[in-house]
Amino acid sequence: AQKITQTQPGMFVQEKEAVTLDCTYDTSDQSYGLFWYKQPSSGEMIFLIYQGSYDEQNATEGRYSLNFQKARKSANLVISASQLGDSAMYFCASRQAGTALIFGKGTTLSVSS
Amino acid sequence: DTAVSQTPKYLVTQMGNDKSIKCEQNLGHDTMYWYKQDSKKFLKIMFSYNNKELIINETVPNRFSPKSPDKAHLNLHINSLELGDSAVYFCASSQRHERNQPQHFGDGTRLSIL
């Protein structure tokens, strides 16, 4: 079984600051993938970043990085230099072999100028 | 050059009707999915097909029937619509059915039952 917990319903950050969105996970397999998706108010789901359970380096994609702490079962998303366009809902998800994505409840990020 | 496209974008209909949502992907992916996002924004898998074969079938009322005529298309037919079916339905695809494959989503179909 898999479970994703996102404990922050809402986060607020000023433009140009960094922000960390928390995600903890629970999986029954040793092999799994962790994903972050962004959902703006327009509704589409945008893939941001992926981390494999055996990857030793933290994943990075532009301003996004994933702080992967396997022993703590956490996969926090770090957004550097926030922009107004980063205001959206962010979902953490996990996937084991043979399953689809299991999502957390999401965190709403609001970026102000 | 939309990667995963769903039609219609909005669907407003009466209880008891039957409706279909179509999904097409031009990414050459082998695996396609249907997810439901409820009013609290919670996303849950409904079905998955790999090369036209059903591989994931979550606990979904049998009023929902997916059909994959080929690996680029996955449609969702819903019979006897109920108020609780109101939600956003997302189609997604991934290159393979493996844990490390990111899924690419369509823009969603917002279904409203009157």
Interface residues (C-beta under 8 A of the other chain):
Chain A: S31 Y32 G33 F35 Y37 Q39 G43 E44 M45 I46 F47 Y50 G52 M89 F91 R95 Q96 A97 G98 T99 A100 L101 I102 F103 K105 G106
Chain B: Y33 Y35 K40 K41 F42 L43 K44 I45 S48 I55 I56 V88 F90 A92 H97 E98 R99 N100 Q101 P102 Q103 H104 F105 G106 D107 G108 R110
